[in-house]
Amino acid sequence: MFEEFESLLAGIRPVDRSMVPAVQAHLDDLTKPQGSLGRLEEIAMSFVLATGSTVPVLEKKKICCFAADHGVAAEGVSAFPAEVTPQMVYNMVGGGAAINVLSRHAGADLDVVDVGVNHDFPDTAGLVKRKVGKGSGNIACGPAMSEEEALQALMHGARLAREAASAGYHLLGTGEMGIANTTPATALYAVLLGIDPDTITGRGTGIEDSRLEHKKAVIRKAIDQNRSRCTSPLGTLSALGGFEIAAIAGFVLGAAASRVPVVVDGFISSAGAVAAMQLCPSVSGYLFFSHLSNEQGHKIVMRQLGARPLLDLDLRLGEGTGAALAMQVIEASVRLYREMATFSSANVSEKSDERS
């Protein structure tokens, strides 16, 4: 499996920035004042560079929502019990969750992927079974996963992205479901980005002040317990992450290897994306960070990455909800790039006649 992982990383190339002048010239030739569409022009540029085509196509979209349980839930860091994870997976498969509504609204297909839920699901339409284990280990006591398990989850995500690319999807999105998963995500940010965990530990599902202080202590303990294992991005991911976070990292890597842009959801998905960026910095050119999460540390993380999320709606649900909304903005940007007339082709003057 390690050889497959190495091959995956070797196949990821940086976006071709030699295309920038031609793409910018086209944007400037559209029938509008230069730069007047603001960030929509930046988004179109990023999409074109990621796909490598000056005639970009964005018709088929898919979101993969990865689900897993976390042993650290036993430390009481969440307002909800671990039993909610499989319950929410059933709700998603049944079409009743927020991500179902928003993915339908965005015209995006949705796969719910069991990569580590502590429950045996029956074969069900819309549920993709890629279980590595029934929940990760309690990071306050030891590692979340072995490196082999982390690689297995990561490669499941990579293969799903590559399968989607082969099936003709033009834009992919990440999502997740897992009670207590803001705790491993925060620990990952702290180690991978060198951030004080206390500054980025948030309330997750809405915990009160006393439990928030307890959560900070649990995260500090987890980092201390696993410090010797956190000597590489993969080692850190396996020690402090979770099955769904590792799968998201792999999904991002697999999409980049296939030159398919990825819309990253919120706080948890961004942790998977950060792990992927640490494993292969070139993936950054294929990422759209969908929204600025209401989770406390996301703004700090985005600032450190130099990233500008597309939306700021105070969302903190996860599931891929922000990704579904941002997909519509990206699609609008690509349609403008492709469908607007240009000064070169239309009977429109580029500058107004200044004669009185």
N, C-alpha and C positions, 0 to 999 in steps of 0.2 A: 504493500500500500504506500510506503514511503516513496518508492520509485514513481508511482502514479502522481503523488503529491508534488514531487520535484519536477516532473514533466509538466504538470499544470502551471506551476510558477514560471517555468522556462518559456511557456507558450504565451505569456502575457506581455504585450508590447505597449510602450507609451503611445498615447494618441499622437497622430502626425500633425505637428504644429506648423509644418510647411504649408498646410492648407489654409491657414488663417488669412493671408492677404486676399485670396480668391473669395473666401466666404464673406469676409468683411466688405469686399467690393460689391458683392451681391446685396448684402444688407443695406449698404449705403445707396444702392441703385433703386431700392424699393420706393414706391411713390409716397414718400413721407419725408419730413425733415430728418436729417441724419441723427440717429440716436433717440428719436422721439418715442420709440416703443420700449425704451429703458431696458429692464432686465429680461424682457421677452426676447430681445435681440441676443443678449448674453446666453440665454437658455438655448436658443436655436443654434448659436455657434457651438456650444458644448455638445449638443446632440449630433451635429454634423461631424465634429472631430472624433467623437466616440465611435460613430458608425463607419467613418472613413468614406462617406458618400456625400457628394455635393448635391445629390438629388435624394434627400432622406425620405424614408417611408416610415410612417408610424400608424399602423392599422391594428395590429394585434398586441394586446397587453395582458400580462399575467402577474398576479401577486401570489407569492408563496408565504403562508403563515406557519411558522415552525413552532411546535408546541413541545414543552418538556417540563418536568418537575425538578425541584431543587431541594437537596437535603438541608440546606440552611434555613428552610422554612420552619424547621423544628426549633429554631432559636427565637421564634416569635417576632420576626422582623416585618411581617405583613399583617394587615387588618383582616385578611381572609385566610381560611385554612387551605391546605394543599389540595383538598378534595375538589376545590373549585376548578382546578385545571381541567380534569376530564369532563366536568359538567359543561364548561365553556366550549370545549372541543365539540361536544355533542350539539351545543347550540349553534356553533358555526357550521357544522356539517348539515344541520337542519335548516340553515338559512336565516336564523333569527338574530345574529349578532350585528353590531355596527359595521364591521368590515364587510358583511354580506350586502348590506344596504348600499354602502359607499362604493364597493367594487362593481355592483350592478349599475350604479349611477355613472361610474366612470367607463363602463363598457369593458371592464377587465375581468378575465377569468380568475377564479380563486381556487387554489389548492391548499388544504389544511394538511400539514405534514407532522405526523407523530414521530418525533425523533428521540423522545425520551420521557414520555408520560408514564406515570406509575399506574397504569390501567391497561387491560387487554381489550382493545376495541374490536368489534366484529368488522368484517369486510363491508365497507360502506362507500357509496358513490361520493366523491369529493374528498375522501380521506386517503392520503398517501402514507403507507406504512414504511417507515425507515428507522424503526426503533433500534437504538444502540444499547440502551439500558433503561431500567425503570427509575429514572430520576438520578441526578448527579449526587455525589457525596457532599457532606456538610463541610463547607470550606472553612468553618470556624474550628474544625477539628483535623482537617487534612485536605488533600486535593479533591477537586470536583470530579476529575476524570484522570485516567492514565493518558499518556500521550497517544497511545494506540487508539483509545476510545475517542479522543478529541479528533484525531485524524480520520477515524471512521465517520464521525458526524460531519466533519468538514467536507469529506469527499462525497457524502450523500448530497449535501447542498450543491457542490460543484457539478455533480452529474445531473441534478435536476435543472440547473441553469442551462447546461449544455443541451439537455433534451428539449428544453423550451426553445432555445435558439434553433435547433434542428427542426422543430415543429413550426417555425416561421414567426415566432413572437419577436416584436421589434422593441419592446420596452418591458422590463421586469421590475417588480417591487417586492420589498421585504416586509414581513410582519412577524409577530411572535405572540405566544401565550404561555405564561408560566408563573404561577404564584411565587412571590419572593424574588423574581429575577432582577429587580432593580439593585439588589444587594450584590450579586456577582458582577453586574455591569459596572457598578460604582467602583468595586475593587479592581476591576480590569482597567478602568480609566486611570485610577490612582497610580497603578504600577506602570502601565504602558506609556502614559503621558507625563508621569512625574508630578501629579497633582495631589495636594493635601486632601485625603478622603473626606475630612470633616467639611470642607468647603463645597463638596459636590454631592453629599448625601442628602437625599430628599425624602419626601413623605410617601412616595410610591402610591399605594392604594388609599392613602389618606390617613396615615397613622398620627396619633397625638404626640405632644411634645416629649413625654417620658419615653415612649417607645422609639421616637426618633433618636434620642440620646443613646438608647440601648442599641439601635441599629448601627450607629456610628462606632460604638465599642465593638460590635460583632465584626464589622468590616476591618477595623484596625487589627483585631485578633486574627482574622482570616489572612490578612497580608503577612502578619508576623509568623503565623503557622506555616505559611507556604513560601517564605522568602527564598529559601534555598532552591526551590523549583522554578523560580521566576527569573531565569537567566537568559531566556530567549522568548520571542513572541509566541512560539508554539508551546513552550513550557509554561508561560504565564497563562495562556488561554486554557490549557488543560488543568492547571492548578486552581484557577479562580473563576473560570467561566461556567458554562453549562452546555448541554447538548444542543439547545436551540441557538445559542449564541455562536457556537462553533459551526453549526450548519449555515447560519447566515453569513459568517466569514467565508465559508466555502462557496456559497451561492454567489457572493460578490466576485470572488476569484474566477469562478466558472463563467460568469457573464462577461467579465472583462476579457477572458481568453477567447470568447466567442464574439467579441466586439459588439455586445449588446449593452446599452446603458441600463443602469440600475437606480431605482428610486428608493432611497433608504428612509425607513419610517422614523421613529423617534428615539428615545433615550436608549432602549435596549438594542434595537437594530443598529444604532450608531456605534455601539460597543463592538458588535460583530464587524462592522465596516472598519473601525479603527484597527482591530486585530488583523484584518485583511490588508490594510494599508501598511502595517508594520511588517507583515510577511512579504509584501510586494508593493512598494510605493507607487508603481505605475498604475495601480487600479484607481487611483484618485481621479484620473481623467475620465473615468466611466461612471462616476457617482453624481447623483443629485440628492442632496439632503433635503427632504421634503418639507419639514416644518421645524420650528423651534419649540421643543417640548416645554410644557409648564413644569416639568421635573427640574428641581433646583439647579443641578449641575450642568444641564445641557448647554446653557448659554456659555458657560466657562469652557466647556469642551469645544464647542463650535468656534469660539474666539481663538482658542489655541491652535485649532486646525486651519484657521483662516477661511472657514466655510461660511457661506451665507445661505441659510435655509430659505426655501422659496416662500413659505407661509409662516405666519405667527398667529395662531388661533387659540392659544392656551390649551392645546390638547395634551392629554397625558394618559390616554387609554391604551395605546399600542395597537396590536392586532394587524397593523398595516393601514389604519384609517388615514393617517397623514399622507402616506404614499398614494393611496387611492385619489385623494383630493389633488395632490400635486401633479399626478399624471395628466389631469385635465389641463393644467397650466402648460405643461410641456407640450402636450398635443396641440394646444392653441398656438404656441410659439412655432412649432414645425409647420403648421398649416399656413401661418403668415409668411414664413420663409418660402414656402413652395407656391402659394396661390396668389400672393399680391402681385400686381403688375409692377413693372420696372419703368423707370424713366426712359431707358433704352428702347423699350418695346411699346410703351404707351405714348399717346400724344399729349404729354404733360411736361410743362417747363420745370426744370429743376429749381430755378430761382424766379421770384416774382419780378415783373417789370416795374422798375422803380420810377418810371416817368409819371408825372402828375397828370 
